[in-house]
Amino acid sequence: MSRIIRKKNDNRQMFCNIELDSKERILISVAQTGLKIFKMRFGTIPVKTVVDMSLEEMCDHFADPEHYGEPILDFIVDKILPFKSIKEIMETYPINK
């Protein structure tokens, strides 16, 4: 299963760096404008935007009404961790701008 490399979820930053089973690394970034998932090179350099969702699209895909008020980053990470590759993520969330 994929693993979390680093996660920050506070008042100023919401991001998570994940290594997928394919050894590809991604960065999940949540901002006031929405969600972006980047493919990373060398673990630190974003080289490609994999997913780009507006705040509304992000809430439609990831928000859980039963857990209203809890950090949405946790739900996003929980849904992304089972993926084995970036290709699978792009096929599941084809909302790319």
N, C-alpha and C positions, 0 to 999 in steps of 0.2 A: 504494500500500500504506500501511497505517497506520504511524504513527511513534511512537517513544518520546520523550516530553517530558522525563521525569525518572525515574530508577530508583535505588533505594537497597536494598542487599541486604547487611546486615551482622548482627552479633550482636544488635543492638537493634531494627532496623527492616527490614521486608521489604515494599516497595511499589513500584508502577510506575504512572506517569501516562502515558496513551496518547491520542493523537489519532487517531481512526478516519478512514477515507476520507470518511465522511459529515460530517466536521468536528465530530462529537460527541466529547467527552472523557470518558474513564473513569479511575477509580482502582482498581487491583488491590491489595488489602491481604491479606497472609498473616499470621496470628497463630497462637498455640498452639491456639486453638479451631477454626480453619478458615480458609476463604477468603471474602472479600466483594469484589464488584465494584460500584462505585458510578458512577452517571451524575453528571458534574460540570457545574456552571453557572459561567460566567466562568472556567473552568479551575481554580478553587480551592474551590468550595463543593459538597459532596456533596448532591444533591437527591433521589436515588432509589437504592434498592438494586436492582441488576440481577440479581445472583447472590449467594446466601448458602448456603454448603456447610459441613458439618461437616468435621472433619479426616479422618474416614474416607471421606466422599464425595469430598473433594478428592483424596485419594490414589488412589481408584478411577479418577477421571477423568484425572488428570494425572501420577501417578508413573510412572516408567520404570525397571523393575527392572535394566535394563542400565546405568543411570547412578546406581545407589544411592549415596547420600552426597553427591551434587551438589545445589546449591540448587534446590528445587522451583519457586521463583519464575521461574527461567529457562525451565522447561518450560511453565509457565502462560503466560508472555508469548509464547513461540514459538507456542502454540496459539491465542492470542487475536489476535495481529497480523494474520493473514489476513482477519479479519472486517471487513466494510465498515460495519456499523452495530450499534447496541445491539440492535435488533430481531433480527438474526441471532444474536447471542450468547444472547439470551433463548430463542430457538427451539432452539438447540443444547444449552444447559445449563438445562433447565427446572426444576432443583431449587431452587426458591425457597421459603423458609420464611415 
